[in-house]
Amino acid sequence: MDLARAICEELGIVRVCQIQAVPWQEIEEALATGKGEAIIAGLAVSARTRERFAFTRPYLHIPARFAVRQSEPLSEPVYSALAAKTVGVVRGSAQARYFTQVFPGTATAQYETAALAMASLQRGDVDAVFADAVSLSFWLASQAAADCCAFSGGPYLSPRHFGHGLAIAVDRNNAQLVEAINFALRRISDKGTFRELYLRYFPLGLY
């Protein structure tokens, strides 16, 4: 919402800019039926969504990261450092699939959520956790983590596994709006506004 407001401010349309919360299952139809002009809610950029919508430039890429106990950071090269170690991953996740392909010789323990994996790391049941940086960042900053752990190694980016980043979707025939939002995103980045918003919500960073 803060990024949407910043875009409206940059385009000088604050007075007519409305931000609406829509149930996720209704969000695509809301844009298709004219109930809104843009979706800024993490809609994945895919072959299917490109058939319905046009997308702006990505405003954020979410990497995969390792989290480890602070007393046992991963040394470089990470591939060698993981020898004879066990890494926790979220069952069925894109990060788990990426990990098994890139680090095929490393043992894994699978969990239903990143929080369960991190709790296991905190207890010392696994040596590291590999998951999306957003989930890890929130957990690391939480009281439950008790400052036990930290990011180590990475970040890891893969469009094939993790997508093309977060972008804003608009009607596929509205090229003018795409250009306007792209202009605002560039200005927001150049002025440092995006960095301010980023650090407000991700004080540990994702990279």
Z-matrix of the N, CA and C atoms (Angstrom, degrees):
N
C 1 1.457
C 2 1.518 1 111.52
N 3 1.313 2 116.66 1 -38.28
C 4 1.467 3 119.75 2 179.08
C 5 1.521 4 110.97 3 -65.90
N 6 1.332 5 116.47 4 -38.34
C 7 1.461 6 119.11 5 177.58
C 8 1.524 7 110.37 6 -66.67
N 9 1.327 8 117.34 7 -40.36
C 10 1.467 9 120.62 8 177.75
C 11 1.525 10 110.12 9 -60.90
N 12 1.319 11 116.98 10 -42.60
C 13 1.472 12 120.23 11 178.38
C 14 1.523 13 110.82 12 -63.93
N 15 1.335 14 116.08 13 -40.48
C 16 1.460 15 119.48 14 -179.99
C 17 1.528 16 110.79 15 -63.63
N 18 1.339 17 117.06 16 -38.51
C 19 1.459 18 121.07 17 177.85
C 20 1.522 19 110.04 18 -63.90
N 21 1.335 20 116.54 19 -44.95
C 22 1.468 21 120.31 20 178.82
C 23 1.523 22 111.48 21 -61.77
N 24 1.332 23 116.76 22 -40.70
C 25 1.463 24 120.50 23 178.37
C 26 1.519 25 110.69 24 -63.59
N 27 1.318 26 116.89 25 -42.51
C 28 1.457 27 121.08 26 -178.43
C 29 1.525 28 110.98 27 -65.51
N 30 1.325 29 117.26 28 -33.07
C 31 1.465 30 121.26 29 179.84
C 32 1.524 31 112.52 30 -88.54
N 33 1.341 32 116.22 31 -3.11
C 34 1.461 33 119.81 32 177.65
C 35 1.515 34 113.76 33 70.17
N 36 1.335 35 117.17 34 33.18
C 37 1.464 36 120.22 35 -177.43
C 38 1.529 37 111.03 36 -124.64
N 39 1.330 38 117.04 37 29.81
C 40 1.463 39 120.69 38 -176.07
C 41 1.514 40 111.69 39 -58.09
N 42 1.335 41 117.73 40 -40.48
C 43 1.464 42 120.72 41 -175.36
C 44 1.514 43 112.95 42 -65.92
N 45 1.317 44 117.82 43 -26.71
C 46 1.469 45 120.25 44 -178.02
C 47 1.527 46 111.90 45 -109.69
N 48 1.306 47 116.27 46 2.99
C 49 1.471 48 120.98 47 -177.09
C 50 1.523 49 109.13 48 -87.40
N 51 1.298 50 117.39 49 119.96
C 52 1.461 51 123.07 50 179.16
C 53 1.522 52 109.92 51 -117.30
N 54 1.312 53 115.28 52 134.80
C 55 1.463 54 121.39 53 178.05
C 56 1.524 55 107.62 54 -110.14
N 57 1.313 56 116.64 55 121.96
C 58 1.460 57 121.65 56 -177.19
C 59 1.523 58 110.71 57 -117.69
N 60 1.310 59 115.28 58 136.46
C 61 1.467 60 121.06 59 173.51
C 62 1.521 61 107.89 60 -90.01
N 63 1.326 62 116.65 61 123.36
C 64 1.458 63 122.53 62 -177.06
C 65 1.528 64 108.34 63 -125.39
N 66 1.339 65 118.81 64 137.98
C 67 1.475 66 119.77 65 175.26
C 68 1.528 67 110.32 66 -53.15
N 69 1.327 68 115.78 67 139.46
C 70 1.460 69 120.40 68 -173.62
C 71 1.523 70 112.49 69 -54.80
N 72 1.319 71 117.15 70 -40.92
C 73 1.457 72 120.03 71 -177.02
C 74 1.529 73 112.34 72 -68.85
N 75 1.329 74 117.88 73 -12.21
C 76 1.460 75 121.59 74 -179.19
C 77 1.528 76 112.98 75 -106.37
N 78 1.324 77 116.76 76 -2.48
C 79 1.450 78 118.87 77 -167.29
C 80 1.532 79 113.35 78 -68.83
N 81 1.319 80 117.52 79 -39.34
C 82 1.459 81 119.42 80 179.47
C 83 1.522 82 110.77 81 -66.77
N 84 1.327 83 117.02 82 -41.59
C 85 1.462 84 120.90 83 -178.83
C 86 1.522 85 111.00 84 -67.96
N 87 1.342 86 116.71 85 -31.95
C 88 1.461 87 120.06 86 179.00
C 89 1.522 88 111.11 87 -61.51
N 90 1.314 89 116.60 88 -39.59
C 91 1.462 90 120.40 89 177.81
C 92 1.527 91 110.08 90 -73.16
N 93 1.313 92 116.91 91 -41.13
C 94 1.463 93 120.58 92 -177.70
C 95 1.524 94 112.29 93 -64.28
N 96 1.341 95 117.00 94 -30.46
C 97 1.461 96 120.91 95 -178.07
C 98 1.527 97 113.03 96 -96.48
N 99 1.325 98 117.16 97 7.69
C 100 1.447 99 120.38 98 175.40
C 101 1.511 100 115.56 99 82.08
N 102 1.337 101 117.96 100 13.06
C 103 1.459 102 120.09 101 177.44
C 104 1.526 103 111.75 102 -77.61
N 105 1.315 104 116.65 103 -9.38
C 106 1.459 105 121.94 104 176.48
C 107 1.505 106 108.80 105 -157.64
N 108 1.322 107 116.53 106 164.19
C 109 1.466 108 121.17 107 -178.66
C 110 1.515 109 112.73 108 -106.00
N 111 1.330 110 117.69 109 -15.67
C 112 1.460 111 119.96 110 -177.22
C 113 1.521 112 110.02 111 -153.13
N 114 1.320 113 115.46 112 148.55
C 115 1.463 114 122.04 113 174.82
C 116 1.521 115 108.02 114 -112.37
N 117 1.330 116 116.50 115 120.19
C 118 1.467 117 120.49 116 174.50
C 119 1.529 118 106.20 117 -125.20
N 120 1.338 119 114.06 118 77.48
C 121 1.464 120 119.37 119 -173.09
C 122 1.513 121 111.99 120 -147.92
N 123 1.330 122 117.77 121 26.70
C 124 1.454 123 119.49 122 176.51
C 125 1.507 124 114.26 123 75.29
N 126 1.337 125 117.80 124 24.77
C 127 1.465 126 120.12 125 176.35
C 128 1.527 127 109.11 126 -64.97
N 129 1.331 128 116.26 127 127.36
C 130 1.462 129 120.36 128 -175.36
C 131 1.524 130 111.16 129 -67.29
N 132 1.334 131 115.32 130 139.21
C 133 1.460 132 121.29 131 173.97
C 134 1.521 133 107.22 132 -85.84
N 135 1.323 134 116.17 133 111.47
C 136 1.461 135 120.80 134 -176.79
C 137 1.519 136 108.99 135 -143.54
N 138 1.325 137 116.24 136 172.89
C 139 1.465 138 120.12 137 177.74
C 140 1.524 139 110.25 138 -58.67
N 141 1.331 140 117.17 139 -38.66
C 142 1.464 141 120.27 140 -179.26
C 143 1.521 142 111.83 141 -66.95
N 144 1.347 143 116.79 142 -48.22
C 145 1.467 144 118.61 143 -176.74
C 146 1.527 145 111.33 144 -71.35
N 147 1.338 146 117.64 145 -27.93
C 148 1.473 147 119.28 146 177.39
C 149 1.530 148 111.87 147 -67.80
N 150 1.334 149 116.46 148 -22.43
C 151 1.460 150 119.15 149 176.42
C 152 1.525 151 111.48 150 -70.53
N 153 1.340 152 116.58 151 -25.07
C 154 1.463 153 120.83 152 -176.95
C 155 1.516 154 113.61 153 -103.92
N 156 1.343 155 116.66 154 -30.16
C 157 1.458 156 120.36 155 -170.90
C 158 1.525 157 112.03 156 -132.18
N 159 1.326 158 114.67 157 159.35
C 160 1.461 159 121.15 158 167.58
C 161 1.520 160 106.95 159 -102.36
N 162 1.322 161 116.38 160 147.95
C 163 1.457 162 120.25 161 -177.08
C 164 1.526 163 110.86 162 -119.63
N 165 1.322 164 114.49 163 146.86
C 166 1.456 165 120.75 164 173.72
C 167 1.526 166 109.66 165 -77.11
N 168 1.305 167 115.61 166 179.32
C 169 1.461 168 120.08 167 171.11
C 170 1.529 169 108.89 168 -62.27
N 171 1.328 170 118.92 169 148.23
C 172 1.471 171 119.67 170 176.79
C 173 1.529 172 110.49 171 -62.47
N 174 1.311 173 115.88 172 139.65
C 175 1.463 174 119.43 173 175.73
C 176 1.526 175 112.02 174 -103.85
N 177 1.344 176 117.11 175 -11.63
C 178 1.463 177 119.55 176 177.55
C 179 1.522 178 109.94 177 -160.49
N 180 1.315 179 116.43 178 131.65
C 181 1.462 180 122.24 179 171.32
C 182 1.522 181 107.59 180 -104.33
N 183 1.322 182 115.92 181 133.80
C 184 1.464 183 120.02 182 -178.95
C 185 1.520 184 109.03 183 -103.21
N 186 1.314 185 117.20 184 110.70
C 187 1.468 186 119.93 185 -177.76
C 188 1.526 187 111.94 186 -83.80
N 189 1.300 188 115.82 187 170.09
C 190 1.457 189 122.24 188 166.60
C 191 1.526 190 107.24 189 -94.76
N 192 1.320 191 115.75 190 147.34
C 193 1.475 192 119.85 191 -179.61
C 194 1.525 193 110.05 192 -139.84
N 195 1.311 194 114.90 193 160.19
C 196 1.459 195 121.99 194 168.37
C 197 1.521 196 108.71 195 -93.40
N 198 1.306 197 116.33 196 141.13
C 199 1.458 198 122.27 197 167.63
C 200 1.522 199 107.11 198 -118.86
N 201 1.326 200 115.61 199 138.70
C 202 1.464 201 120.83 200 -179.02
C 203 1.522 202 108.55 201 -138.05
N 204 1.321 203 116.25 202 167.38
C 205 1.460 204 119.00 203 171.63
C 206 1.532 205 108.72 204 -67.41
N 207 1.303 206 115.71 205 140.74
C 208 1.467 207 119.81 206 -174.05
C 209 1.524 208 112.62 207 -58.12
N 210 1.310 209 116.39 208 -28.13
C 211 1.468 210 119.92 209 -178.61
C 212 1.527 211 112.74 210 -79.21
N 213 1.347 212 116.84 211 -9.20
C 214 1.463 213 119.98 212 -175.95
C 215 1.532 214 111.69 213 -134.21
N 216 1.339 215 118.62 214 63.62
C 217 1.471 216 120.65 215 179.36
C 218 1.529 217 110.98 216 -66.55
N 219 1.329 218 115.64 217 156.72
C 220 1.466 219 120.81 218 177.89
C 221 1.517 220 109.77 219 -81.46
N 222 1.313 221 116.72 220 131.14
C 223 1.461 222 120.85 221 176.19
C 224 1.517 223 109.47 222 -89.17
N 225 1.312 224 116.45 223 158.01
C 226 1.466 225 120.86 224 176.08
C 227 1.529 226 110.06 225 -87.73
N 228 1.318 227 119.10 226 145.36
C 229 1.467 228 126.02 227 -5.70
C 230 1.526 229 111.22 228 -74.33
N 231 1.337 230 114.91 229 140.18
C 232 1.465 231 120.87 230 -175.34
C 233 1.525 232 111.26 231 -60.95
N 234 1.336 233 116.31 232 -37.35
C 235 1.469 234 119.73 233 -178.72
C 236 1.529 235 110.45 234 -55.27
N 237 1.324 236 116.90 235 -44.32
C 238 1.465 237 120.53 236 179.67
C 239 1.521 238 111.49 237 -72.66
N 240 1.333 239 116.16 238 -34.66
C 241 1.461 240 119.94 239 -178.51
C 242 1.525 241 112.11 240 -65.45
N 243 1.335 242 116.68 241 -24.04
C 244 1.464 243 120.24 242 -178.16
C 245 1.523 244 113.11 243 -85.68
N 246 1.314 245 117.92 244 -4.66
C 247 1.459 246 120.79 245 178.92
C 248 1.530 247 109.89 246 -57.65
N 249 1.323 248 115.54 247 132.63
C 250 1.474 249 122.64 248 178.67
C 251 1.526 250 113.10 249 66.19
N 252 1.338 251 117.67 250 15.69
C 253 1.461 252 121.38 251 176.76
C 254 1.524 253 110.36 252 -109.42
N 255 1.322 254 116.51 253 165.39
C 256 1.458 255 122.41 254 177.25
C 257 1.520 256 108.75 255 -118.75
N 258 1.322 257 115.55 256 131.03
C 259 1.464 258 121.21 257 -177.28
C 260 1.523 259 109.66 258 -115.08
N 261 1.316 260 116.18 259 132.38
C 262 1.445 261 121.54 260 177.14
C 263 1.520 262 110.79 261 -84.16
N 264 1.327 263 116.71 262 136.55
C 265 1.466 264 122.30 263 177.19
C 266 1.527 265 108.38 264 -135.19
N 267 1.325 266 115.76 265 160.67
C 268 1.463 267 120.93 266 177.26
C 269 1.525 268 108.51 267 -86.52
N 270 1.299 269 116.80 268 123.98
C 271 1.460 270 122.93 269 -175.46
C 272 1.532 271 111.76 270 -55.17
N 273 1.335 272 116.48 271 127.70
C 274 1.456 273 120.89 272 176.29
C 275 1.514 274 115.93 273 77.65
N 276 1.321 275 118.35 274 1.96
C 277 1.462 276 120.99 275 -176.87
C 278 1.529 277 111.66 276 -80.87
N 279 1.337 278 115.42 277 159.74
C 280 1.465 279 120.21 278 176.03
C 281 1.518 280 110.47 279 -61.65
N 282 1.327 281 116.37 280 -34.74
C 283 1.463 282 120.01 281 -179.87
C 284 1.536 283 110.84 282 -67.19
N 285 1.339 284 116.46 283 -36.45
C 286 1.468 285 119.88 284 177.76
C 287 1.519 286 110.47 285 -65.51
N 288 1.340 287 116.70 286 -42.38
C 289 1.467 288 119.86 287 179.43
C 290 1.526 289 110.77 288 -64.88
N 291 1.342 290 116.26 289 -41.78
C 292 1.463 291 120.32 290 178.63
C 293 1.533 292 110.11 291 -62.43
N 294 1.321 293 115.97 292 -44.14
C 295 1.462 294 119.95 293 -176.50
C 296 1.521 295 111.70 294 -61.64
N 297 1.325 296 117.55 295 -44.43
C 298 1.461 297 119.86 296 -177.62
C 299 1.529 298 111.52 297 -66.95
N 300 1.333 299 117.42 298 -25.14
C 301 1.464 300 120.47 299 177.62
C 302 1.521 301 112.10 300 -81.91
N 303 1.320 302 116.78 301 -39.96
C 304 1.468 303 120.61 302 -175.14
C 305 1.532 304 111.97 303 -86.91
N 306 1.330 305 116.99 304 -30.13
C 307 1.468 306 121.24 305 179.68
C 308 1.533 307 109.16 306 -123.54
N 309 1.324 308 117.77 307 62.94
C 310 1.468 309 121.08 308 -171.52
C 311 1.519 310 114.66 309 -65.01
N 312 1.308 311 118.54 310 -21.85
C 313 1.457 312 119.52 311 -176.89
C 314 1.513 313 114.49 312 -91.56
N 315 1.331 314 117.66 313 1.15
C 316 1.462 315 120.50 314 -175.51
C 317 1.526 316 111.09 315 -97.49
N 318 1.309 317 116.37 316 133.95
C 319 1.464 318 121.57 317 179.11
C 320 1.524 319 110.31 318 -69.70
N 321 1.325 320 116.48 319 143.73
C 322 1.462 321 120.91 320 178.77
C 323 1.523 322 110.81 321 -124.46
N 324 1.320 323 114.73 322 154.23
C 325 1.464 324 122.67 323 169.83
C 326 1.524 325 105.65 324 -122.39
N 327 1.324 326 117.93 325 129.30
C 328 1.454 327 121.79 326 -173.50
C 329 1.526 328 111.12 327 -102.39
N 330 1.342 329 113.96 328 138.14
C 331 1.464 330 121.58 329 -178.54
C 332 1.527 331 109.38 330 -130.11
N 333 1.326 332 115.51 331 159.25
C 334 1.465 333 119.53 332 -178.30
C 335 1.518 334 112.85 333 -75.94
N 336 1.319 335 118.56 334 -27.86
C 337 1.469 336 122.56 335 179.55
C 338 1.519 337 110.18 336 -140.25
N 339 1.344 338 114.96 337 160.85
C 340 1.462 339 119.75 338 176.83
C 341 1.524 340 110.75 339 -64.97
N 342 1.337 341 117.25 340 -34.07
C 343 1.465 342 120.43 341 -179.56
C 344 1.526 343 110.87 342 -63.41
N 345 1.338 344 116.97 343 -40.75
C 346 1.470 345 120.01 344 177.54
C 347 1.529 346 110.92 345 -66.04
N 348 1.327 347 115.57 346 -39.14
C 349 1.461 348 119.27 347 178.14
C 350 1.524 349 110.79 348 -64.12
N 351 1.340 350 116.34 349 -42.50
C 352 1.461 351 119.80 350 -178.88
C 353 1.528 352 111.47 351 -67.98
N 354 1.324 353 116.49 352 -36.57
C 355 1.467 354 119.18 353 176.41
C 356 1.523 355 110.18 354 -62.73
N 357 1.325 356 116.27 355 -37.28
C 358 1.457 357 120.93 356 177.06
C 359 1.523 358 110.49 357 -65.45
N 360 1.333 359 115.92 358 -40.42
C 361 1.467 360 120.06 359 176.44
C 362 1.525 361 110.46 360 -62.25
N 363 1.306 362 115.76 361 -43.26
C 364 1.465 363 120.62 362 -179.54
C 365 1.529 364 111.27 363 -59.48
N 366 1.326 365 116.12 364 -37.69
C 367 1.475 366 120.21 365 179.11
C 368 1.516 367 112.77 366 -76.87
N 369 1.345 368 116.59 367 -14.89
C 370 1.449 369 119.81 368 -178.37
C 371 1.514 370 113.37 369 91.46
N 372 1.352 371 117.34 370 13.27
C 373 1.462 372 120.27 371 -179.91
C 374 1.526 373 111.93 372 -73.41
N 375 1.326 374 116.93 373 -28.06
C 376 1.466 375 122.29 374 175.66
C 377 1.527 376 107.83 375 -129.09
N 378 1.322 377 115.67 376 163.05
C 379 1.470 378 120.13 377 -176.95
C 380 1.526 379 112.86 378 -90.42
N 381 1.335 380 116.64 379 -22.62
C 382 1.462 381 121.25 380 -179.42
C 383 1.519 382 108.36 381 -160.28
N 384 1.319 383 115.56 382 164.30
C 385 1.462 384 121.94 383 173.12
C 386 1.515 385 107.30 384 -126.76
N 387 1.341 386 116.56 385 136.86
C 388 1.459 387 122.21 386 177.49
C 389 1.522 388 107.37 387 -118.35
N 390 1.339 389 116.34 388 115.31
C 391 1.464 390 120.62 389 -176.45
C 392 1.518 391 109.13 390 -156.18
N 393 1.348 392 116.00 391 -177.99
C 394 1.459 393 118.15 392 179.40
C 395 1.530 394 109.56 393 -69.62
N 396 1.324 395 114.96 394 143.77
C 397 1.463 396 120.35 395 -171.94
C 398 1.522 397 113.07 396 -65.55
N 399 1.341 398 117.92 397 -27.58
C 400 1.463 399 120.13 398 179.97
C 401 1.523 400 110.53 399 -66.14
N 402 1.328 401 116.75 400 -51.25
C 403 1.469 402 120.05 401 179.08
C 404 1.529 403 111.10 402 -59.19
N 405 1.322 404 115.22 403 -43.97
C 406 1.472 405 119.01 404 -179.48
C 407 1.525 406 111.25 405 -65.44
N 408 1.330 407 117.01 406 -40.61
C 409 1.460 408 120.38 407 -178.42
C 410 1.525 409 111.18 408 -62.08
N 411 1.341 410 116.50 409 -45.18
C 412 1.460 411 119.94 410 179.15
C 413 1.519 412 111.06 411 -62.57
N 414 1.340 413 116.15 412 -41.36
C 415 1.462 414 118.32 413 -178.93
C 416 1.525 415 111.11 414 -68.75
N 417 1.305 416 117.23 415 -43.77
C 418 1.462 417 120.30 416 -178.51
C 419 1.528 418 112.29 417 -59.99
N 420 1.339 419 115.93 418 -32.42
C 421 1.466 420 120.38 419 -178.74
C 422 1.528 421 112.64 420 -87.06
N 423 1.334 422 117.35 421 -4.15
C 424 1.463 423 120.83 422 -175.37
C 425 1.527 424 112.01 423 -83.33
N 426 1.334 425 114.97 424 162.66
C 427 1.459 426 120.08 425 176.18
C 428 1.523 427 111.39 426 -65.09
N 429 1.340 428 116.01 427 -31.39
C 430 1.459 429 119.65 428 -179.00
C 431 1.527 430 111.68 429 -61.00
N 432 1.324 431 116.64 430 -32.60
C 433 1.464 432 120.13 431 -178.98
C 434 1.519 433 112.27 432 -71.14
N 435 1.330 434 116.46 433 -27.60
C 436 1.474 435 121.21 434 177.62
C 437 1.529 436 111.94 435 53.93
N 438 1.330 437 116.04 436 33.41
C 439 1.462 438 121.94 437 177.34
C 440 1.525 439 112.54 438 58.11
N 441 1.347 440 115.25 439 32.83
C 442 1.468 441 118.97 440 -176.40
C 443 1.513 442 112.75 441 -80.10
N 444 1.355 443 114.92 442 -29.77
C 445 1.454 444 118.11 443 -162.39
C 446 1.520 445 111.21 444 -135.77
N 447 1.341 446 115.43 445 170.18
C 448 1.463 447 120.52 446 -177.54
C 449 1.522 448 109.36 447 -155.36
N 450 1.331 449 115.54 448 164.25
C 451 1.455 450 120.70 449 172.44
C 452 1.527 451 109.44 450 -67.04
N 453 1.326 452 115.78 451 149.87
C 454 1.459 453 120.73 452 174.99
C 455 1.523 454 107.81 453 -154.75
N 456 1.323 455 116.66 454 135.10
C 457 1.460 456 120.47 455 -178.97
C 458 1.518 457 111.87 456 73.87
N 459 1.328 458 115.84 457 166.46
C 460 1.465 459 120.50 458 176.24
C 461 1.519 460 113.01 459 79.39
N 462 1.326 461 118.08 460 -164.07
C 463 1.461 462 129.03 461 7.84
C 464 1.531 463 112.10 462 -77.63
N 465 1.349 464 114.90 463 163.96
C 466 1.459 465 121.09 464 179.61
C 467 1.529 466 109.32 465 -118.09
N 468 1.329 467 115.64 466 123.19
C 469 1.459 468 121.75 467 -179.86
C 470 1.525 469 109.40 468 -120.55
N 471 1.320 470 116.39 469 136.60
C 472 1.458 471 121.56 470 178.96
C 473 1.523 472 108.87 471 -152.96
N 474 1.355 473 118.10 472 103.35
C 475 1.471 474 119.60 473 178.15
C 476 1.522 475 112.32 474 -54.31
N 477 1.329 476 116.72 475 -35.91
C 478 1.466 477 120.45 476 -179.19
C 479 1.517 478 111.64 477 -62.23
N 480 1.326 479 116.91 478 -39.50
C 481 1.460 480 120.59 479 -176.21
C 482 1.523 481 113.17 480 -96.43
N 483 1.337 482 116.87 481 -39.77
C 484 1.464 483 120.53 482 -170.72
C 485 1.528 484 113.67 483 -108.11
N 486 1.334 485 117.16 484 3.27
C 487 1.451 486 119.65 485 178.08
C 488 1.522 487 112.65 486 88.51
N 489 1.324 488 114.63 487 -177.17
C 490 1.462 489 121.55 488 -174.29
C 491 1.527 490 113.00 489 -100.65
N 492 1.308 491 116.90 490 17.05
C 493 1.449 492 119.91 491 178.05
C 494 1.515 493 112.00 492 94.86
N 495 1.332 494 116.16 493 172.48
C 496 1.453 495 121.92 494 178.78
C 497 1.521 496 109.57 495 -85.45
N 498 1.307 497 116.37 496 129.51
C 499 1.458 498 122.20 497 179.37
C 500 1.520 499 108.18 498 -137.63
N 501 1.321 500 116.20 499 168.99
C 502 1.463 501 122.29 500 -179.06
C 503 1.518 502 108.44 501 -101.92
N 504 1.322 503 116.74 502 130.68
C 505 1.461 504 122.31 503 -178.11
C 506 1.524 505 110.03 504 -97.49
N 507 1.330 506 115.84 505 138.91
C 508 1.466 507 121.88 506 175.59
C 509 1.536 508 107.34 507 -136.86
N 510 1.332 509 116.41 508 173.38
C 511 1.450 510 120.53 509 176.52
C 512 1.523 511 109.55 510 -56.02
N 513 1.311 512 117.10 511 135.48
C 514 1.469 513 120.99 512 -173.49
C 515 1.524 514 112.61 513 -63.66
N 516 1.325 515 118.13 514 -17.81
C 517 1.466 516 121.45 515 179.55
C 518 1.524 517 113.24 516 -95.92
N 519 1.331 518 116.33 517 2.36
C 520 1.467 519 119.85 518 -176.36
C 521 1.525 520 110.73 519 -103.31
N 522 1.323 521 116.25 520 67.33
C 523 1.470 522 121.15 521 -178.67
C 524 1.519 523 111.19 522 -63.16
N 525 1.325 524 117.23 523 -31.38
C 526 1.466 525 120.56 524 -178.77
C 527 1.524 526 111.43 525 -64.16
N 528 1.335 527 116.48 526 -40.07
C 529 1.461 528 119.45 527 178.78
C 530 1.522 529 110.83 528 -68.45
N 531 1.329 530 118.04 529 -37.82
C 532 1.465 531 120.94 530 176.21
C 533 1.523 532 109.86 531 -58.82
N 534 1.319 533 117.48 532 -46.33
C 535 1.464 534 121.60 533 -179.99
C 536 1.526 535 110.91 534 -62.83
N 537 1.331 536 116.81 535 -40.97
C 538 1.465 537 120.26 536 -179.52
C 539 1.524 538 111.27 537 -64.27
N 540 1.334 539 116.56 538 -44.82
C 541 1.463 540 119.35 539 -179.76
C 542 1.525 541 110.58 540 -68.05
N 543 1.324 542 117.44 541 -38.79
C 544 1.467 543 119.66 542 176.67
C 545 1.523 544 111.15 543 -60.69
N 546 1.324 545 115.94 544 -40.82
C 547 1.472 546 120.20 545 176.64
C 548 1.526 547 109.89 546 -59.89
N 549 1.330 548 116.85 547 -46.97
C 550 1.462 549 120.55 548 -179.39
C 551 1.523 550 111.18 549 -63.51
N 552 1.333 551 117.59 550 -40.73
C 553 1.467 552 120.16 551 179.17
C 554 1.523 553 111.49 552 -62.65
N 555 1.339 554 116.50 553 -40.24
C 556 1.474 555 119.45 554 177.59
C 557 1.522 556 110.94 555 -63.47
N 558 1.323 557 116.38 556 -43.50
C 559 1.468 558 120.75 557 179.76
C 560 1.534 559 110.95 558 -64.35
N 561 1.315 560 115.63 559 -42.82
C 562 1.458 561 120.12 560 179.76
C 563 1.525 562 110.62 561 -62.08
N 564 1.326 563 116.21 562 -38.80
C 565 1.463 564 120.43 563 178.03
C 566 1.520 565 111.17 564 -69.16
N 567 1.334 566 116.74 565 -46.90
C 568 1.467 567 121.06 566 -177.62
C 569 1.524 568 111.79 567 -62.39
N 570 1.320 569 117.76 568 -35.10
C 571 1.463 570 122.11 569 -176.90
C 572 1.526 571 112.76 570 -82.95
N 573 1.310 572 117.70 571 -6.78
C 574 1.462 573 121.35 572 -179.66
C 575 1.517 574 114.01 573 85.89
N 576 1.331 575 117.26 574 3.30
C 577 1.463 576 120.47 575 -179.09
C 578 1.520 577 111.13 576 -65.42
N 579 1.338 578 116.18 577 -41.89
C 580 1.457 579 118.69 578 -178.62
C 581 1.527 580 110.69 579 -64.55
N 582 1.324 581 117.05 580 -41.27
C 583 1.462 582 120.18 581 179.01
C 584 1.534 583 110.54 582 -60.57
N 585 1.338 584 116.13 583 -39.46
C 586 1.460 585 120.18 584 178.58
C 587 1.527 586 111.02 585 -62.60
N 588 1.339 587 116.30 586 -45.00
C 589 1.466 588 120.02 587 178.56
C 590 1.527 589 111.01 588 -65.67
N 591 1.329 590 115.89 589 -41.83
C 592 1.457 591 121.78 590 -179.17
C 593 1.527 592 111.02 591 -58.50
N 594 1.327 593 116.84 592 -48.26
C 595 1.460 594 120.62 593 -177.66
C 596 1.527 595 111.60 594 -73.37
N 597 1.329 596 117.00 595 -23.68
C 598 1.461 597 119.98 596 177.02
C 599 1.523 598 110.17 597 -64.47
N 600 1.334 599 116.55 598 -39.83
C 601 1.456 600 120.48 599 -175.88
C 602 1.530 601 113.09 600 -99.60
N 603 1.316 602 116.60 601 -21.78
C 604 1.475 603 120.48 602 177.97
C 605 1.528 604 109.15 603 -128.10
N 606 1.346 605 116.76 604 70.04
C 607 1.466 606 119.51 605 -176.81
C 608 1.523 607 114.26 606 -60.39
N 609 1.324 608 116.85 607 -25.07
C 610 1.469 609 120.10 608 176.81
C 611 1.522 610 111.52 609 -83.08
N 612 1.340 611 117.25 610 -11.15
C 613 1.453 612 121.08 611 -175.21
C 614 1.525 613 110.76 612 77.18
N 615 1.319 614 115.86 613 164.86
C 616 1.450 615 120.88 614 176.20
C 617 1.521 616 111.56 615 -111.12
N 618 1.337 617 115.70 616 -11.64
C 619 1.446 618 121.07 617 -175.14
C 620 1.528 619 112.11 618 -114.38
